[in-house]
Amino acid sequence: MSEKKQVLILCTGNSCRSIMAEALINAKLSDCVEAQSSGVKASGAVNPHAKALLQSKGYWREGYHSKVIETVLDTAFDLVVTVCDHAKETCPMFPKAIKTIHIAFEDPSGKDVSEYEVTLNLIEKELLPIIKKELC
């Protein structure tokens, strides 16, 4: 078994969408991919609704937290995925990244709690097949 591929999910606040994507990838594609997430302007806190949803599905890991991009800049990622338009516009150059792709997901923050599950399902439906195709 070769080393796992490294993917970074990049967002603005790293409190909701990118954390959900990180957790989903690590839960469903852990045989070939290891995901991390960070934010261009990390909020420093994980959205409580996002966390509760991930916990209810068994995807949550204690290590998940909102982190600034500087903490991951030295990692040699195989793929960088931006999940919000703002992150795409302010994305720093990743000198060590092989490829960057962009798939926008609407931020459920501040909306009805049911919207979090909608976003999670979208990430699973739209992002996971791409990650699998690119890295597995």
C-alpha angles and dihedrals in degrees: 000000000000124000115286118261115249121230127182120205108205127196138153103258102014090217105107128359098034092045090049091050092047091051093046094050092047091047097046108026102031093125091073110009137054115198131202128177136205141165134238086222101015113207093212092229134080114232106256093221092051091048093048091050093049090047092050090054094045094245098113121107124190091234094065113110141145109269137178120247094246089072092064103033093101095053115104099231121191091206137014118201122193112203102187133049093237093057090050091056095047099034111140116226111267104215092189098043118106098201139005124203131180127217115165122214123184115251110246092195111128093013130104113301090244089067090070091064090047089055093045091052091048092051090050093048099042108026105036096060090051093049089047092050094046100043113016 
